[in-house]
Amino acid sequence: MGTADSFALIADFDEPRAANFRNWESRVPVHAASADYDLAGLAADRERLSPVVTYDRDRLGDLTGLDVVHVQCHIGTDTLSLARLGGRVTGVDFSPAALAVARNLAAAGGAEIRYVESELYAIPAVLGREFDLVYTGVGALNWLPDIAAWARVVAGLLRPGGRLYVRDGHPMLYTLYDEDVDDDVLRVTLPYFEGNAQRWVSAETYTDGPPVSSPEQYEWNHGIGETVQAVIDAGLVVTALREHTELEWKGLKQMVEGGDGKFRLPEMPERLPLMFTLEARAVGG
């Protein structure tokens, strides 16, 4: 039942983003078959929400009658969940393979969802200021090289009075990496502020399943100050900023999974923020 629009807007990628495109295309069949996503179970139970949207549900509230856009929507589990909260939802992603899965999921789950194929920074060429809520799922901002440009894009999607809701991995988490050490010491070894891309080659993804076929990927960190200031500079009014000691995935090898499915440091979790939530509103309305 999902509808689709397709726009050929990815031809001008530089090599880092081209590598990420190949990487995410190769993740799709792994994620679609994953027990972690459980697409069949999500489609069959029309009261069920994804774990990500379940976490955000109280903050998002009733979306009935609202126009919602989910940017970087991947295979559409959170997108379908937003529709189940009552929103008229548009999902946007640069991966045609991911959108094919998302459309099938929407159809199987009985939801009317519009899907648009577009690279994030090209969204203004295909969508306008027509939404009451812009939603960004967890693990999205680190794939983008320019946080200020991102903020201008999402601000440009909001009607007066519309909301931006972002929950993502905390930039402090992304500074910690030392694969050769097996202890509970937190070592800052990677940049906190936006700058050069970090190149990784890893055949693993964050779900169960086989290795991905295109393992090269690039990520960019963005400090909390950079992110908040970008949203302010884009003309939005920040209404909330929260930091969390739990994470959606096992971001560090010493993390342990709790009964809620979230991961935390086993000792003194207050040492490190693992996620943040940022909310903002467009002026007017």
PyMOL commands that set and color helices and strands:
alter all, ss='L'
color gray80, all
select helices_A, chain A and resi 15-32+39-44+51-60+77-84+96-109+120-125+141-143+147-155+173-175+224-233+269-271
alter helices_A, ss='H'
color red, helices_A
select strands_A, chain A and resi 3-6+67-71+88-93+113-117+131-136+158-169+198-201+216-219+236-244+256-257+263-264+275-282
alter strands_A, ss='S'
color yellow, strands_A
deselect
rebuild
show_as cartoon
